[in-house]
Amino acid sequence: MSSTEQMQALTPADHPGLFQAADAAAARQRHAYLRAVRSRLALIVAAAVFATLTLRLGDTAIDLFAIGAALALVGAVAVELALVSTRPDRLWAESRTLATSVKTLAWRYATCAAPFPAGDGQADQRFTERLRALQQELPDVPLAQHTTETITERMRTLRSAPLAERKEAYLIGRVLDQQDWYETRAQHHLQQARFSRTAMLVIEVLGVAGALSEAFGVTGLNKAGATAVVVAATAVAAIIAWVATRRHSAKAAAYRRATAELGAIRDQLDRDLDERQWSTAVADAEAAITREHATWRATRTT
């Protein structure tokens, strides 16, 4: 990349402060949600393990492992109630929606694309009004204080650059960067889906072995066999719940589709375009990114 292209490319720090605040909020809510889901599933598995064991307290009838199982289930219920009351998944989706929307508007403004075409003397005011409207549409996003200006110097610099420079900056800093991100995430989710399927298969085989040992009365393995069946069934259920939460296969497919769609749009952007055609092409690219995000958001709010 030439020095001119480096100067013109927008980085996350060059986006409005609202983007940075919403992006940080999305990261916090995502971490809180996934941590809670992991904790709940771990507690359920722990309860199943405790339920298969026995440890009497002295000569009493009190079973410490039974108490442990009950406490683990109480903990799982508490986590579930906390998820229902705080809905970090909803806040995660809304925060990411706000961050993505602000980023889209920032690129449209900086590249002179609709609704901020080149020569528009009201572009700054219109951009500020659109950001304010986004905040009003998503009032529950837990935004921290930010000091970055609404229209950064780099955004203004890129907006004032010739069309050729804006095109190069957008192709590299937005389209190619987004394609790389989609492809990386697709690969990640494919790997996670394969790992989850393998883990479930291994646990199911162990459960079958335990069940058969109990059925045929293999010496010394009856209790262990019963334990293996219970734990295996619970672990498989937990893995299925986790996979459903993360939706690895569906996400990988969605990211692959978005990558292909952006590839076709990139070919259109790379042609010799005038300002009007350029504005339309950028709008198409941003619409493709927005559609992918809308699909993701639907999985987080249903």
ABEGO torsion letter per residue (X at the ends): XBAAAAAABBBAAABBAAAAAAAAAAAAAAAAAAAAAAAAAAAAAAAAAAAABBBBBEABABBAAAAAAAAAAAAAAAAAAAAAAAGAAAAAAAAAAAAAAAAAAAAAAAAGBOABBBGBAAAAAAAAAAAAAAAAABAABBBBBBABBABBAAAAAAAABBAAAAAAAAAAAAAAAAAAAAAAAAAAAAAAAAAAAAAAAAAAAAAAAAAAAAAAGBBGAAAAAAAAAAAAAAAAAAAAAAAAAAGAAAAAAAAAAAAAAAAAAAAAAABBBBAAAAAAAAAAAAAAAAAAAAAAAAAAAX
